[in-house]
């Protein structure tokens, strides 16, 4: 059973497969770059949140409710 394709069909199949490989590779690269950027932004936000935390009160300070 011989399956033969014309030159145009083979060229079209190669072009479609090449485009799909390029597209999938591009998606993977963009995903990895976005993931790194997201981790960086999340860690920066975490630092900002932790610096705005409530000030620590020492044990000898009185709280408003303990007057």
MMTF fields as JSON, N, C-alpha, C and O atoms, coordinates in Angstrom:
{
  "mmtfVersion": "1.0.0",
  "mmtfProducer": "UNKNOWN",
  "numBonds": 267,
  "numAtoms": 268,
  "numGroups": 67,
  "numChains": 1,
  "numModels": 1,
  "chainsPerModel": [1],
  "groupsPerChain": [67],
  "chainIdList": ["A"],
  "bondAtomList": [4, 2, 8, 6, 12, 10, 16, 14, 20, 18, 24, 22, 28, 26, 32, 30, 36, 34, 40, 38, 44, 42, 48, 46, 52, 50, 56, 54, 60, 58, 64, 62, 68, 66, 72, 70, 76, 74, 80, 78, 84, 82, 88, 86, 92, 90, 96, 94, 100, 98, 104, 102, 108, 106, 112, 110, 116, 114, 120, 118, 124, 122, 128, 126, 132, 130, 136, 134, 140, 138, 144, 142, 148, 146, 152, 150, 156, 154, 160, 158, 164, 162, 168, 166, 172, 170, 176, 174, 180, 178, 184, 182, 188, 186, 192, 190, 196, 194, 200, 198, 204, 202, 208, 206, 212, 210, 216, 214, 220, 218, 224, 222, 228, 226, 232, 230, 236, 234, 240, 238, 244, 242, 248, 246, 252, 250, 256, 254, 260, 258, 264, 262],
  "bondOrderList": [1, 1, 1, 1, 1, 1, 1, 1, 1, 1, 1, 1, 1, 1, 1, 1, 1, 1, 1, 1, 1, 1, 1, 1, 1, 1, 1, 1, 1, 1, 1, 1, 1, 1, 1, 1, 1, 1, 1, 1, 1, 1, 1, 1, 1, 1, 1, 1, 1, 1, 1, 1, 1, 1, 1, 1, 1, 1, 1, 1, 1, 1, 1, 1, 1, 1],
  "groupList": [{"groupName": "UNK", "atomNameList": ["N", "CA", "C", "O"], "elementList": ["N", "C", "C", "O"], "formalChargeList": [0, 0, 0, 0], "bondAtomList": [1, 0, 2, 1, 3, 2], "bondOrderList": [1, 1, 2], "singleLetterCode": "X", "chemCompType": "L-PEPTIDE LINKING"}],
  "groupTypeList": [0, 0, 0, 0, 0, 0, 0, 0, 0, 0, 0, 0, 0, 0, 0, 0, 0, 0, 0, 0, 0, 0, 0, 0, 0, 0, 0, 0, 0, 0, 0, 0, 0, 0, 0, 0, 0, 0, 0, 0, 0, 0, 0, 0, 0, 0, 0, 0, 0, 0, 0, 0, 0, 0, 0, 0, 0, 0, 0, 0, 0, 0, 0, 0, 0, 0, 0],
  "groupIdList": [1, 2, 3, 4, 5, 6, 7, 8, 9, 10, 11, 12, 13, 14, 15, 16, 17, 18, 19, 20, 21, 22, 23, 24, 25, 26, 27, 28, 29, 30, 31, 32, 33, 34, 35, 36, 37, 38, 39, 40, 41, 42, 43, 44, 45, 46, 47, 48, 49, 50, 51, 52, 53, 54, 55, 56, 57, 58, 59, 60, 61, 62, 63, 64, 65, 66, 67],
  "secStructList": [7, 7, 7, 7, 7, 7, 2, 2, 2, 2, 2, 2, 2, 2, 2, 2, 2, 2, 2, 2, 2, 2, 2, 2, 2, 2, 2, 2, 2, 2, 2, 2, 2, 2, 2, 2, 2, 2, 2, 2, 2, 2, 2, 2, 2, 2, 2, 2, 2, 2, 2, 6, 1, 7, 7, 7, 7, 7, 6, 6, 1, 7, 7, 4, 4, 4, 7],
  "xCoordList": [0.842, 0.0, 0.887, 1.494, 0.955, 1.752, 0.854, -0.146, 1.255, 0.529, 1.463, 2.532, 1.063, 1.901, 1.152, -0.062, 1.917, 1.352, 2.042, 3.205, 1.321, 1.914, 2.894, 2.9, 3.709, 4.712, 4.048, 4.533, 2.967, 2.265, 1.707, 1.764, 1.173, 0.628, 1.74, 1.58, 2.859, 3.981, 4.508, 4.819, 4.608, 5.086, 4.119, 4.549, 2.837, 1.831, 1.899, 1.813, 2.052, 2.147, 3.392, 3.331, 4.511, 5.74, 5.563, 6.014, 4.917, 4.696, 3.788, 4.052, 2.721, 1.788, 2.465, 2.32, 3.196, 3.885, 4.948, 5.091, 5.689, 6.706, 6.069, 6.588, 4.953, 4.27, 3.78, 3.915, 3.219, 2.736, 3.882, 3.735, 5.009, 6.161, 6.646, 6.939, 6.733, 7.157, 6.171, 6.583, 4.883, 3.857, 3.905, 3.836, 4.022, 4.071, 5.344, 5.305, 6.469, 7.719, 7.613, 8.1, 6.983, 6.797, 5.921, 6.208, 4.863, 3.998, 4.756, 4.58, 5.588, 6.36, 7.35, 7.516, 8.011, 8.966, 8.255, 8.721, 7.139, 6.382, 5.853, 5.84, 5.421, 4.937, 6.052, 5.839, 7.233, 8.346, 8.78, 9.05, 8.849, 9.215, 8.164, 8.503, 6.901, 5.827, 5.84, 5.55, 6.179, 6.231, 7.347, 7.154, 8.509, 9.618, 9.251, 9.537, 8.612, 8.216, 7.148, 7.171, 6.219, 5.182, 5.75, 5.316, 6.72, 7.357, 8.092, 8.062, 8.754, 9.481, 8.516, 8.773, 7.414, 6.425, 5.8, 5.596, 5.496, 4.887, 5.84, 5.411, 7.12, 8.07, 8.244, 8.407, 8.213, 8.305, 7.078, 7.205, 5.895, 4.685, 4.715, 4.229, 5.275, 5.37, 6.27, 5.974, 7.371, 8.272, 7.56, 7.686, 6.814, 6.096, 5.067, 4.903, 4.376, 3.366, 4.022, 3.519, 5.14, 5.774, 6.374, 6.475, 6.774, 7.315, 6.205, 6.464, 4.967, 3.853, 3.095, 1.995, 3.663, 2.995, 2.896, 3.546, 2.073, 1.902, 3.23, 4.001, 3.496, 4.748, 4.683, 3.633, 5.799, 5.838, 5.8, 6.466, 5.026, 4.934, 5.74, 5.646, 6.517, 7.296, 6.379, 5.261, 6.845, 5.997, 5.685, 4.709, 6.474, 6.22, 5.278, 4.911, 4.87, 3.915, 2.506, 2.187, 1.667, 0.295, -0.567, -0.368, -1.512, -2.467, -3.631, -3.857, -4.371, -5.475, -6.532, -7.145, -6.753, -7.799, -7.418, -8.276, -6.159, -5.711, -5.582, -4.869, -6.219, -6.082, -6.746, -6.725],
  "yCoordList": [-1.177, 0.0, 1.239, 1.575, 1.89, 3.099, 4.32, 4.465, 5.197, 6.462, 7.545, 7.776, 8.185, 9.246, 10.569, 10.642, 11.597, 12.936, 13.803, 13.589, 14.758, 15.681, 16.603, 16.69, 17.281, 18.186, 19.283, 19.624, 19.818, 20.898, 20.401, 21.11, 19.198, 18.636, 18.407, 18.727, 17.858, 17.644, 18.972, 19.079, 19.962, 21.276, 21.901, 22.499, 21.761, 22.286, 21.574, 22.22, 20.259, 19.495, 19.891, 20.04, 20.064, 20.491, 21.884, 22.141, 22.777, 24.14, 24.132, 24.842, 23.335, 23.276, 22.672, 23.192, 21.592, 20.955, 21.885, 21.981, 22.566, 23.513, 24.648, 25.046, 25.167, 26.238, 25.757, 26.477, 24.562, 24.032, 23.841, 24.152, 23.337, 23.172, 24.527, 24.692, 25.499, 26.847, 27.469, 28.093, 27.304, 27.886, 27.268, 27.991, 25.96, 25.284, 25.661, 25.884, 25.733, 26.15, 27.586, 27.893, 28.464, 29.857, 29.928, 30.691, 29.142, 29.121, 28.66, 29.215, 27.66, 27.159, 28.202, 28.362, 28.914, 29.948, 31.088, 31.557, 31.534, 32.626, 32.209, 33.014, 30.967, 30.466, 30.487, 30.939, 30.005, 29.977, 31.389, 31.65, 32.295, 33.679, 34.326, 35.047, 34.075, 34.616, 34.051, 34.754, 32.775, 32.142, 32.763, 33.041, 32.982, 33.612, 35.022, 35.436, 35.764, 37.141, 37.142, 37.988, 36.197, 36.108, 35.781, 36.344, 34.876, 34.537, 35.747, 36.001, 36.498, 37.692, 38.732, 39.307, 38.975, 39.958, 39.503, 40.311, 38.216, 37.705, 37.842, 38.184, 37.582, 37.714, 39.18, 39.493, 40.089, 41.515, 41.96, 42.73, 41.483, 41.836, 41.252, 41.875, 40.072, 39.446, 40.26, 40.425, 40.773, 41.612, 42.902, 43.355, 43.5, 44.73, 44.491, 45.32, 43.369, 43.062, 42.853, 43.332, 42.14, 41.843, 43.096, 43.156, 44.093, 45.32, 46.206, 47.066, 46.008, 46.808, 46.084, 46.496, 45.03, 44.259, 45.095, 46.132, 44.624, 45.339, 45.412, 44.452, 46.541, 46.624, 45.689, 45.517, 45.107, 44.194, 45.008, 46.037, 44.547, 45.228, 44.437, 43.211, 45.13, 44.429, 44.029, 44.531, 43.143, 42.596, 43.627, 43.45, 44.699, 45.679, 46.791, 47.644, 46.808, 47.812, 47.366, 46.177, 48.348, 48.04, 48.198, 49.115, 47.315, 47.406, 48.285, 48.482, 48.817, 49.722, 49.016, 49.663, 47.76, 47.049, 46.677, 46.211, 46.863, 46.431, 47.576, 47.421, 48.696, 49.864, 49.639, 50.522],
  "zCoordList": [0.0, 0.0, 0.0, 1.016, -1.099, -1.221, -1.101, -1.804, -0.176, -0.039, -0.545, 0.022, -1.584, -2.153, -2.066, -2.255, -1.777, -1.707, -2.747, -3.089, -3.228, -4.184, -3.469, -2.241, -4.241, -3.675, -2.837, -1.758, -3.325, -2.616, -1.289, -0.284, -1.282, -0.046, 0.969, 2.146, 0.525, 1.437, 1.971, 3.157, 1.13, 1.547, 2.559, 3.545, 2.314, 3.235, 4.576, 5.62, 4.564, 5.819, 6.601, 7.821, 5.92, 6.597, 7.192, 8.308, 6.466, 6.966, 8.189, 9.159, 8.155, 9.289, 10.509, 11.615, 10.326, 11.454, 12.022, 13.241, 11.169, 11.632, 12.426, 13.469, 11.938, 12.65, 14.016, 15.005, 14.082, 15.358, 16.352, 17.534, 15.884, 16.772, 17.262, 18.446, 16.358, 16.748, 17.733, 18.711, 17.483, 18.343, 19.737, 20.732, 19.825, 21.123, 21.878, 23.088, 21.172, 21.819, 22.329, 23.417, 21.557, 21.991, 23.232, 24.155, 23.259, 24.44, 25.676, 26.761, 25.515, 26.649, 27.153, 28.363, 26.239, 26.639, 27.351, 28.389, 26.806, 27.429, 28.794, 29.726, 28.921, 30.207, 31.249, 32.374, 30.887, 31.835, 32.226, 33.398, 31.261, 31.588, 32.48, 33.418, 32.194, 33.024, 34.423, 35.391, 34.529, 35.844, 36.678, 37.861, 36.073, 36.799, 37.222, 38.345, 36.314, 36.64, 37.737, 38.631, 37.664, 38.69, 40.055, 41.06, 40.101, 41.379, 41.93, 43.134, 41.048, 41.484, 42.047, 43.104, 41.35, 41.814, 43.124, 44.03, 43.228, 44.458, 45.634, 46.736, 45.421, 46.532, 46.909, 48.089, 45.93, 46.253, 47.048, 48.0, 46.666, 47.405, 48.796, 49.74, 48.942, 50.255, 51.16, 52.343, 50.617, 51.41, 51.801, 52.939, 50.871, 51.184, 52.272, 53.167, 52.202, 53.21, 54.562, 55.578, 54.583, 55.856, 56.493, 57.718, 55.712, 56.293, 56.845, 57.686, 56.382, 56.875, 57.99, 58.358, 58.517, 59.563, 60.836, 60.969, 61.765, 63.027, 63.769, 63.765, 64.4, 65.167, 66.372, 66.991, 66.678, 67.82, 69.103, 69.216, 70.055, 71.344, 72.357, 72.421, 73.132, 74.148, 75.294, 75.407, 76.127, 77.184, 78.265, 78.994, 78.4, 79.45, 78.991, 79.8, 77.699, 77.239, 77.605, 77.582, 77.944, 78.301, 77.074, 76.279, 76.921, 75.851, 76.277, 77.471, 75.309, 75.622, 76.488, 77.336, 76.305, 77.022, 78.436, 79.185, 78.843, 80.153, 81.144, 82.135, 80.937, 81.817, 83.144, 84.001]
}
